[in-house]
Amino acid sequence: MKRFFQFIILVLPFVSFTGNDSGYSIKIKIKGLKDTVCYFGNYYGDKQYVRDTAKVDVNGNLIFSGKEKLGGGIYLVVLPSKKYFELIIDKEQTFSIETDTVDLVSNMKVKGSDDNVLFYKYTNYIGGKAKEVEVIKSKLEKTKNKDSVALCQKQLSKIDEDVKNYKLNYIKEHPQTFLAKVFTASQDPVVPKEIPLLPNGKKDSTFPYRYYKSHYFENVDLTDDRLLRTPIVYNKVKYYLEKLTMQSPDSIIKEADWLISKTGGNKETFKYLIYYCTYNYETSTIMGMDAVFVHMVEKYYMTGKAYWADSTQLAKITNRALILKPLLLGKQTPKLTLPDSLDKMVSLYDVKAKYTILVFWDPECGHCKTVIPKLKTFYDKYKSKNVQVYAVNIEPNIDEWKKYIKDHNLDWINTSNANKKGEAYYFLKQMYDVYSTPVIYVLDENKKIIAKRIDVENLYQILDRLLKIPPTK
């Protein structure tokens, strides 16, 4: 229990608890603590959220109570010092515990909750094993003797095996407890040692990965929302989507839909997984992952399946998806025709180039003043390779714009949206999702989007790859 813990006082908008008349009442006595306040909260996803607070009297007594029953999961009692201890909350929600500040876990005594008696038996067992591991690792750091190293590694393996067997025995002896479900869900698949052969007689080198992935959620019951109030679901989902799934939008969409389908009608887990995938991929820094966000909105929000979203939230998220959809990788960019510095209309689609760099900028923007000269250096190197730049000034500063073009010898296609007023001016920004400048797109000869929202440094790598230019040694 010596992990670093940052307790976040937040209200989670999509957490729900089932209320009834019995409620919860947890009486606590902590020797060595007095005249202060403690917090009571629970895990949810990758964070911890406050559920209740309680005053500690002069004798170290406090009580957390409420009229509504708590959703099952792993909860935490946090002291002012940020030290904390965990509790299992499930069917038993009226019980008492006693401990002291010398050692919150080792000195824990529980009455009225068999789940927590078993839980603290386990935590003390793990605490003892952790101390053994520390001693062995200390020996490893001090020796280079091969026999001593081998012995230490053998001892560590034995401890690891002991812990695994402890959990397996617990699952067997107490199968109906929530902790048994936690242990079960925490297990990783064990890949068979026998590797099947391919038709050519060689071992299938992809078998371990495919087996591990296909069995990764075998022991995780996504129909049980109690697991949301542990770190398990978040960690499992994150690892599965980021490490076991090919990092392409289509692959992630397929796996995300599959995970959501495994919730089996559990509204809370269904809600959490949709929220996780929608938010995670809308804010992803990996180019192209906004396609996952658009899919989630179209499949779950725009169809009314996201029952928790009110009209304001729904309108906002739908509008965002509608803006991004025409700008996904592989899509043809929206048509664009604007006047150049001589007031001649120039169409983006009339640009005859193998690759077009579309950039939205503002000559008075501080960041643009850094990026545009770099883009000019890039253009001077690649313009002979059938690469063109179509630059759009998005602000009404014609004189500054023309001066900047002349001063920096911007000999690419320069256009301006400055003459567009009112709705037309803002429509262009929305059409290309220009909420800050500069914004750079890479288009192919058919004006399909190859890359977007990238910096100039990435342009070199992308164009070298597209033009099949070998890397400079």
Secondary structure by P-SEA (a helix, b strand, c coil): cccbbbbbbcccccbbbbbccbbbbbbbbbcccccbbbbbbbbccccccccbbbbbcccbbbbbbccccccccbbbbbccccccccccccccccbbbbbccccccccccccccaaaaaaaaaaaaaaaaaaaaaaaaaaaaacccaaaaaaaaaaaaaaaaaaaaaaaaaaaaccccaaaaaaaaacccccccbbbbccccccccaaaaaaaaaacccccccccccccccccaaaaaaaaacccccccaaaaaaaaaaaaaacccaaaaaaaaaaaaaaaaaaccccccaaaaaaaaaccccccccccccaaaaaaaaaaaaaaccccccccccbbbbbccccbbbbcccccccbbbbbbbbcccaaaaacaaaaaaaaaaccccccccccccccccaaaaaaaaaaacccccccccccccaaaaaaaaaacccccccbbbbbccccccccccccaaaaaaaaaaaacccccc
